[in-house]
């Protein structure tokens, strides 16, 4: 059952913006020439890993999703190893296991998206930083570790938000006096240079997405009062959503299931207490201060970047990279609180009776609160996983494009045309799923694969199908007798008939009449129009 479930999730058609990433990956080296039109900011390392999977495993859904799914066990092991720096084996195992069933981590690891993978590199960055703090390294080895720290930013786009604060902490420690101080400064400069060059040369040119609604909705507003409310809301978004996660595979959303009523407030309160206790406990040693710096610094840099309108703030999918560090910090807080409440024994091995009574009462209250929070988390996680399982068999948002392209391949010819109505800006981004399945995809049955594709030069994406939008395109292809009209659902998951009729009226002006219409559930419709059976109007 589990094998079937996972195989289905890995092989089902790309949905929502997965196919846009697949199209950019499938272009190989030519992707570098049009970074400014990228539909999502990607890191060079992630693109390279996915291209390796494409070349080795093939250009299919399962092949491209496989690296992200393979990250799950590696993330679990890495989190366990990092946790052992502060925690015992049992607690460390629980931290790693709970992270892997988190809806955020699990669901995005089953998609062609880098978010769960980026969580692994946040763990790796902190681990490499802690390794570099040892005093036994030779100079070359030390520089190698700092270079590795910088390279984590090449493989994970948001890791700059983790590595930056760590390098700042490292510089402060070096200025205060350490062995190989000059080499450590040189190493930090090397790490920073690697991260900065990657950002300037590869990430910054992809800034087109920074102006889209998904990002702008999570940018800090101007004005002190509005900014303060925004910051409070953003920090508050992590509790309890950080541990209950979201369900994956929905038609056009990622639902979450927080506990109801008082249980929700209890879980949020417990999480805040555990994280606060984790900070108090962690700052007592150098490694713990690095953990706090990585977590706190990343969140503060997210907030600052949102003010500069470069990165969103709050717990949304692009920011789940910090979750493993939050899990570790919360576990440190839980263990520290337990030790404080249990108390230390005196020299004779006993505790004062008055202290015992106070501690027992407090411990009982804490235990009840913790059990209640754990139960709420368990119920929410179970509901999330159950909903993910249910949605796995449901149609997905834009998941019918593969079937639409297969229909066009079977019925069409290389000189036919494709017009895509996106009702979104920029419309060119929304041609990518069609182009991927038309020309790059290698998973079709033999009958479809044998048919020639309609070239990208014969494909146009527009906001609306109006005469000014399509006139030049149709004039450039006067001999084309068939147009495949793909119309997406508009935002809000509706298909306004008025927009469809506008598209048909426009094409009728150029001699095309509707011959066949194919509804595409949760995607829109594919209409085949031909230059036969109608006259110009």
ABEGO torsion letter per residue (X at the ends): XAAAAAAAAAABBBBEAAAAAAAAAAAEAAAAAAAAABABBBBAAAAAAAAAAAAAAEBBAAAAAAAAAAAAAAAAAAAAAAAAAABBAAAAAAAAAAAAABAAAAAAAABBBAAAAAAAAAAAAAAAAAAAABAABBAAAAAAAAAAAAAAAAABAAAAAAAAAAAAAAAAAAAAEBBGAAAAAAAAAAAAAAAAAAAAAAAAAAAAAAABAAAAAABBBBEAAAAAAAAAAAAAAAOAAAAAEBBBGBAABBBBBBBBEAAAAAAAAAAAAAAAAAAAAAAABAAAAAAAAAAAAAAAAAAAAAAAGABBBEBBAAAAAAAAAAAAAAAAAAAAAAAAAAEBBBAAGBBBAAAAAAAAAAAAAAAAAAAAAAAAAAAAAAAAAAAAAAAAABBBBGAAAAAAAAAAAAABBAABBBBBBAGBOBAAAAAAAAAAAAAABAABBAAAAABBBBBAAABBBBABBBAAAAAAAAAABAABABBBBBBBBBBGGBBBAAAAAAAAAAAAAAGBBBABBBBBBGAEBBBBBBBBGBBBX
